[in-house]
């Protein structure tokens, strides 16, 4: 909704007068609110415009144009269900309007009701064959479904009817750029600049496309042109600041951010970029303070919060009281998830809280209680013992705290007594002090030259992906702290570091969704093992996509254990129920150091000369298990430290996976999942391309 201010104001005033002239009880006050809303809508102040339009409708509830514009700004805020309601009201008082039908079709696309949207656009074209807006709707539908060629043809079809159409030219330029057709993208953007040289959005998108090609000089020139045409055009200022940041001109970036913050203190993008500029100049305290202020404005900006938490690791000592403040956000999140019985999400948030503030007693107690609910009593006791050993011995504590400590000590004593005859006690093993590291994994990422929402979001996503593995005892995960050029560079580094697998990830985001594409490769020979595409929408989407990334990596890793001890043919192993081992499971025994990843696909292989026998598991603890060995040959070749792999588990136990922690590998030796999980596709979710947001907002 970005047109020339004077032109839209004059037209809207005329239109409003015409509509009010035919409506009963028209009032100048309602007209005043309506025109005020139009100006705010032009400046993309969606919430302010919504308030004005609602005030106008309070004066005249039969004002169809008011309902339509209220629907437009509600669409922009992403409240699509409410938008449809407003459109219903608009159609009551402004019948036979194709623009209302077009917006309804666009909204239905956003709601995932693609068939209904397609019918609306096709019906319009039957009656009005030259209607370009309906073609734009069908093009967006094609983009939503990933049919880029179909969308391109529809935009070209629109150009045949209106050769200078601004939206068609800009949409084609963006689409061509995203599909690697850089020459075509440059041709379309030049045409748009030729025909619409006084339009600020054309210069803004030209700046974006130049920045994508790393032509920062041209990108800066176009961004400055946009703000000269429209001095309060915030997206162009953010783009200019991002371009300066990409060129390491941090002081200039801060100047623009300060200007934006002065104009609008709630401009989170400016706060974020300012904090990044401090961080890049090694001003960690400045970055920390800036991001702290930003999160006081919007505590739900996940990437900004992650930036602060990563900076905190290098800035604050483990004893700093500020850590407890920042950990509390995750504790509160965990409590919300726990109320909804969402165990994996709650555990992840508690782990984040304890990563930030390891000495947080309350968070650790609540985490321990959550662990107990899934039947992992040994881990529960381990957490309580950790708290007891690290709790401060204070002289003056409250009576309630004394009672809490007494209760905890009684609980520790009771659980310790219950576990006197446990598998660990009988074999005299401390399960939680075992070195279970089996997999060496590298994370690498590619990077775009410019991001519209969060600069360096790829860096942050990669670092947070590594952080998500901090509670995974069996993996050693390293992240490359700078982007790689591609597969060749990543493979070279991974092989040099003797990594079992390496992951190349690509991260993108739109206003309402995050996208993470990843390919897992064999670190030994570079063959592709698995690729997956993740996307999330709604609240906590960044954390959700990180959890899903971790899960997808763990899903290809076979559970690997070692022989800890033996008594005759009775063998003690360092894997247990938390890794998916159950009574009746059959494990292959392999000579230590001879297990390797398969040449292609997930799973592991070993030379038959290294195969020593099988173990039938007959007793399972949480972290260890025991079973009976059947040797392959007459000679006893099985030694302590030899490896075991899950060959099979009983069919009756395959669905009983409630105690398998989401921080453990979940595959057998062939790479097949021990437990199945739902994917976004299983739930009927459809990924939309990140650049669709850009095209949607072109008027």
Buried (B, 14 or more C-beta within 10 A) or exposed (E): BBBBEEEBBEEBBEEBEEBBEEBEEBEEEBBBBBBBBBBBBBBBBBEBBBBBBBBBBEBBBBBBBBBBBBBBBBBBBEBBEBBBBBBEBBBEBBEEBBEBBBBBBBBBBBBBBBEEBBEBBEBBBEEEEEBBBBBBBBBBBBBBBEBBEBBBBBBEBBBEEEEEBBBBBBBBBBBBBBBEBEEBBBBBBEBBBEBBEEBBBBBBBBBBBBBBBEBBEBBBBBBBBBBEBBEEBBBBBBBBBBBBBBBEBBEBBBBBBEEBBEEEEEBBBBBBBBBBBBBBBEBBEBBBBBBBBBBEEEEEBBBBBBBBBBBBEEBBEEEEEBBBEBBBBBBEBBEBBBEEEBBBBBBBBBBBBBBBBBBBBBBBBBBBBBBBEBBBBBBBBBBBBBBEEEEEEEEEEEEEEEEBBEEBEEBBEEBEEEBEEBBBEEBEBEBBEBEBEBBBBBBBBBBBBBBBBBBBBBBBBBBBBBBBBEBBBBBBBBBBEEBBEEBEBBBEBBBEEEBBBBBBBBBBBBEEBBBBBBBBBBBBEBEEBBEBBBBBBEEBBBBBBBBBBBBBBBBBBBBBBBBBBBEEBBBBBBBBBBBBBBBBBBBBBBBBEBBEBBEEBBBBBBEEEBBBBBBBBEBBBBBBBBBEBEBBEEEEBBEEEBBBBBBBBEEEBBEBBEBBBBBBBBBBBBBBBBBEBEEBEEEEBEBBBBBBBBBBBBE
